[in-house]
Amino acid sequence: MTSVDTVLLDLALAVILLAGALLLVRVWRGPSMLDRAVAVDVAAALMVAGIGVQAASTRTRYYLSIMLVIAFLGFTSSVGIARFIAVRDRPATPAAQPAAEPGPTPEEGP
């Protein structure tokens, strides 16, 4: 590899590590469960990016299938978490009241 390739891969790795550190801050501080769920989804993307840097530096295609599996698992986990949060945070609706039948009111009599 040329020195330009090495510098760019090292720079990409540094950016991924910085994003990972900021991601840990977001997971730790929150403030909501949805923020943490998005952070988990970004963590999967950062893992795929890190494996991509490794694949580029070793010039092998072995890691591409692993990247695909991690991306798929990250997507399905984020969808599952979003469904869980949607069900949990759904506002409670009052039970449907049966419609009253038309008829005489108590004041009118029979």
Summary of the structure (lengths in Angstrom):
residues: 110
radius of gyration: 26.2
end to end distance: 96.7
largest distance: 97.8
contacts: 240
relative contact order: 0.10
helix: 73%
strand: 0%
